[in-house]
Amino acid sequence: MDKDKVCNEAACSQECDCGCSGCGSAGTNTESQFSKEMRDLYESGQTADMLTACDKALNEDPENSDAYFWRGVVAAVAGNFEQALTDYTSAIERNEKQAVYYSYRGSAYAMLDDIKNAVLDYSKAILYNPGDWVNYANRGVIYLNNAAYEHAIDDLSKAIELEPEDMGAYLHRGDAFTARNLYSVAIADYNKVLERFPEESAALMKRGQAYFELGMNEESLADYNKVVELEPDNIQAIAIRASIYLGQGKFDEAVADFTKAIELDPGDARPYFFRGMAYAARKSYDEAIADFTRAIELDSTNALAYHNKALCCEILERTGEAIATYKEFLSKADPESPEAKHALERLAVLVPGEGETKLQ
């Protein structure tokens, strides 16, 4: 990952040579004159000229490992990772101790979700060039994405040791710490990124969540407020901020944010459900019932939406609707849940004999 940027890995395979799992390491053991020429062409985006030069070199010398390697790079840039694998493998067969070949092939395997071979190739690259931080960073990201958090922390820490200015490694290590519920150390890593890039929304979101997990709600809100300021249509930040407001009893603010989330994605059941909770908490029961009803229409598996709707109906003395909704809830709920027990108790009151029969 480019140490001066927080990398967008989804775009890396076609747009840069930052060294993330999308595009591979730029480091090599030694670099031939041919490779230097190819790198110049690559950096200027002249992939067609690269392909022509590689084919010419292979016609002259079919054992030219660098020509296979750079032809593989051209294939990877075009998104043809299967062809890239073939060419990288041909390069390795002709020069099995060149670290950069393994690094790039590892990246191609990663793009094809072949995790085992990606890890093996990054490990080989580290064996032949242990000073290249990028391979530790790439392998660390794979470990992170596959829940091997201790291995991820070890690799990302080594990447940081070798290249302290790599912000991507801090960001990913923070994620690994978060996954292990080590929120304070995760915050320290996110802080490193935000010291360099104070408007990096991904780091702000992650730090905000870590603050929230530690019960530091004001600090969490400050981060999410910053994200919404930078990205007014960031639905995830808006929805999380709304949830924090809801937990703090700031129901008007919660309603406003959930309403914005609904405007951005009216087909998502979740903001309706949580706005319904906010309405219910401020005793706006008609609005709450409408939201729980809409949440059920969009996601009929949300048993709690039925339960909450029934409660609000009962409060408004819409007894028939409450009874019907409690019954619908019980058809979907875990029978051992506290809500199921409560629903049976309420039905026993609202429809004498109904709850007792179901409890037997």
N, C-alpha and C positions, 0 to 999 in steps of 0.2 A: 504494500500500500504506500502510495506517495506520502512521504512524511510531512508534506506541507498541505495535505488535503485529507478530509475525511471522505473515504472512497465510496462511490455508489457501485457496489459489486454487480448489480444487475446489468450495468452498462459496460463493465470493464472488459468483457470478452471481445468487444468490438471497438472500444474507444481509447484505450490507454495501455500503458505497460507498467501499471502501478505495482504489480507483484502480488495482487490478491488472488484468491482461488479462481478468479475468472480469467486471468491472463498470465500468471506464472512469474517466476523470478527473472530479474534482469542480470543476475550475477552469473559468471562462468569462471572456470579454472583458468583457461587461457582463451584468447580470442584471435582467430586467424584474420588475415587481411580480408579474406572473402566475407567473414562475419562482420567485420567493421563496415564494409561496403553495404552489406545487407541491413545493418542497423541504421545506417544513414538513410537508406531508402525507406525503411520501416518508419522511422521517426518523421519523415516527410510525407508519409501516407502513400507511397508509390508501390503498392502491393502488386500491381500488374507487372511492373518492371522487376520486382523481386522474383516473381514466378518465372519470368523469362530467363533471368540470370541463373536461377536454380536449375531449370531444365537444361540450360546450356552447359552448366558445370557438371551435371550428371551425365550428359552425353560424352563429355570429355573424360570424366573420371567417375564411373559408377560406384566407387567406394568413398566418395566425398561425403562424409558424415554431416558436415555443416550445411551442405546443400539440401540434404533430406530434412535437417532440423528447420531451416528457414522456410522450406516449402510447407512444413507442418505449421509453422507460425502463420503463413498466409491462409492456410485452410482454417485455422482456429479463428482468425480475424473474420473470416466469412461465415463463421458459425458451424463449419463442417468438422466437428470434433472427432468423428470416426476416422475421417481421412487424416486429420492431424495425428491421431494415435498411431496410425499406420506409418506415417513419415517419422514421427519421433522414435518409434520402435526401430525403424531402419537405421536411424542415426545412432541409437544406442548399440545396436548390433555391430556397428563399425567402430564405435569408440565408447566403451562401456564405463569409462571413468570420468566422463564429462558431466559435471553436476547439473549444468543448466538444462541438459536434455531431460533428465529425470524430473527437474522442477516443472518444466513446461508440460511434460507428459502427465505429471501428477495433476496439473491444473485441468488438462483435458479430461482425465478420469473424473475429477471433481465435477466438471460441467455435465458429465454423463451420469452422475450419481453413483459412480463406482467407488465407493468410499474406501474399501479395503485396499484397492490398487493405488488410489490417490495417496493414502497414508504411506504405503510401501515406497512409492516413488519419492515423496518428500523426504522420507527417512534416508533413502539412497542419496538424494541430493545433499542432505546434511552430512552424511558420511564422507562424501568426496569434497565438500566445501563447508566445513562447520562454522565458518565465519559469516555466512550469508544469512542475515536475520529474516529475510523474506520467507524462507522455507519453514522456519519455526512459526512465523506468523500464520502462514497458510495452513500448516498442519494443525496449529492451535485452533483456527476457525473451524476446521473439520471436526476436531474433537468437541468443540463447543456445540456445534450443530447436531452432534450425535450423543449429547448428554454425558460425555466423558469429561466432566468439569475439572477434575484434578489434573488430568493430562493437559487440558486446555490452558489452565493457569500456569503450569510449568512451562509450556511452549511459549505462551505469550509473554511470560516474564523473561524468558531467554531472549526473545525478539527485542524486548525493551532494553535489556542489558546491552545487546549489540547495537541497537539503534534507538537511543532514548528519545529521539524526536519523532518516532512513529506514533502518531495519534490514533491510528486504527487499532494498534495493539492494546492501547489503554482502553479504548471503547469496548473492544471485545473481551478483554480481561474483566472489565467492570461487569459485563453481562454474565461471565462465568461466576464471579463472586455473587452476583444477584441470585443466580440459579441455586447457589448454595446457602442462600439467606444471609450472606455476609454483607449486609447493606452498607455498613460504615466504610469498609474498604472499597466497596463498589463506588460509593460517592467520591472517594479520593481519586479514583481513576477517571470518573466522569469530570471531576474538577480539572484534571490535567488537560482534557480535551477542551473544556470551556474556557480555560485560561488562554488558549491559543485561538479558539473559535467561539466567542461568546454568544453567537447567534446560531450555533449548530443545533437545530431542532431535535435531532435524534438523541443527542446527549442530554439536552434539557428534559426531554420526555423520560428518558431512562433515570436521570437523577431525581426527577419529580416523583417517579414511582418508588424509588428507593427511600426518599424522604417520607412518603406516605406509609410505607411498610414500617418505618421507625416511629410512626405517630407524629412526625414533624409536619403537621398539616399546613401551617403558614408557609414554610419553606417550599413544600410541595406545590401549593397554590401559586406561589411566585413563579415557579418554573413553568407551570402550565399556562399561566397568564402570559408569560413571555412568548411561549409557542403560539398561542392564539393571536397575540399581537403581530407576530411574524407571519403567521399563516392563518388568516381568519376563517378559512374553510377546512381546517384540520379537524375532521370529525372525531378522531380518536382523542385528541387533546380536549376537545369540547366535552365529550361524553365523560371522560375521566374527571375533568374539573367539576362537572355536574354531580358526579357521584361523591366527590369530596364535599361539595356544598350540602348534599343531602345528608351525609354523615354528620356534618356540623350543625344541622338544623337550620340551614339557610335555604328555606324552601323556595322562596321567590327566585333566588339566584339559580337554584337547581332547575326549576321549571323553565326559566329563560334559556338555560344551556341545553336542556333536553329538547326544547322546542326547536332550537337551532339545529340540533342533530337530526331531528325529524325532517326539517326542511331540506337538509343536505342528502338524506337517504330515507325517504318515506316508506320504503319497503322493509326496513329493519324493525323487527318487533321489539327489540330491547329498549330503545329510548321511550317507546310508549309505555312499556311496563314500569320503567323507573320513574317516568314523569307521573304515572298513576300513583306510585308510592308517595311522591312529593305532594301531589294534590291531596291524597288521603291524609298525609301528615298535617297539612294545613286545613283539614276538614272541608276541602272542596270536593265533596263526595260524588256529585254528579259528574264532574270532570274526571275524577278518578275512575268511575265506572266506565265512562266512554273510552278512556285510555286502556283499561284492562281488557275491554271488549275488543278493541282494535289489536292489541297484542295477541289475543287468542286467535283472531282471524288470521293473523300473519304467522303464528306459531302455536298450533293447537296442542303441542307437547308440553307447553309451559304450564305445569299444574298449578304453580303458585299464583299465576294470573287468575285462574278460576277461584282459588281460595280468597285472594284479596278482593276480587270483585264481589263474591258472596258476602264478605264482611261488610263492605260498603253498602250493598243492597239491604242488608239487615239493619244497618244503622239508619237508613232512610225509610225503614219499614216497608220496603218493597219485598214483602215476605215470599211471595210466590217465586219471584226471580231469584231470591236468595236460596230457597230450597232447591230449585232446579240447578243452580250453579254449584251448590255444595255437592249435589249428586254427580254432576259432571266431573267435579274435582276428584271425588273418590274413585271414579272409574279410571283415573289417570295417575293417581298419587301412589307413593310408597305406603302401603298399609301400616307400616311401623313408624311412620313419621309423626312428629308432634302435631303437624297440621291435620293429618288424617284423624287423629284422635279428637282434635278440637272440632272438626267438621261433623263427626259422629255425635259428639255431645250436643252440638247446636241443632242437628236434625232431630235428636231426641226431644229437644225443647220445642222446636217449631212444628214437628210432626210426631206427636206422642206415639211411642212404639217403634218408630223408624230406626232410631239410633240403637235401641236396645237389641233389636233383632240382628243388626249388622255386627254388633259387638260380640255376639255369641259365637 
